[in-house]
Amino acid sequence: MGIYIHISPVLKTPEEVKRGSPLFLDLVEDAKILYDKENFFKNKLEEIKEKLKKWGAKRYWLGNAWYWILKPDIKPGESIEL
């Protein structure tokens, strides 16, 4: 019927989610959560989304992949944590 669906399940324990992952950056923009008991993962993605907004983060398509500039005005020696 011309409808193509690609599903990429990502299974994480609560401990793994709390540690974070670079994968979560793109999930903030693109994820469709099918099951999330008590909105645990949704809340984590919202937390990350707020941090990205506060930092002024930008996502760019380059070649065949997304790249992130997490904090354009970062100073030498400054660290950030997702």
N, C-alpha and C positions, 0 to 999 in steps of 0.2 A: 504494500500500500504506500510505499515511499517513506515509511517511518523507520528510522534506524536508531537503535538504542544501544549505547555502550555503557555497561555497568562495571565499575571498578571497586569492588568491596574493599574496605579498609577496616580491619578488625584490630582494636586496641583495648588493652586492659585499662582500667581507671588509672593505675600507676603510670602506664606508658603515656597516657594523655596528659597527666600532670607534668611529666618531664618535658613534654613538647616535642615538636618535630618540624623541620623545614617544610614538610608536606602540608602542614596546617596553613601555611601562608596562602597557597592557591585554593585550599578548601574554603577559606574565608570568602572567596569570591565565587567559587564554582560548585560547591558541594550541594547535593540534594540528599538530605539525611532521611533514610527510610525507616529506621527504628532507633530510638534514643531514649532509653528508660530515664524518666524524670528530667529530660532535657540536659543531661550531664554534658554531652559533647557540644550541643548547641550553645550552651553557656560558655564553654571554653573558647569556641570560635568567636563569640561575641566579645569576650575579654580581649582576644588577640586583635580583633577588628578595631576596638577602641584604642588600643596601643598604637596600631598602624596609623590611625587617623591623627592621634596626638603627635606622632613623630613626623607626619607629613609624608608617609611612605607612598611610593608610586610603583606600579607594576607595568613593565614594558614587554611587548612582544618583540623578540629579536631572533631572526632566523626561523627556527621551528620550536621555540620554547619561550616561556615567560621568565623574566628576570625581575628582581625586586631591588629597588633602592630603598632601604628600610628607613634611613634617617638622613636626608640630604644635607643637613647642616651639622652632622656629627663632628665633634672636635677630637683632635688627636688624644689618645688615652681614655676617651669616654667609652663606656660599654653600654650595651642595651641588652635586654633579656625579654624573650617572648614569654 
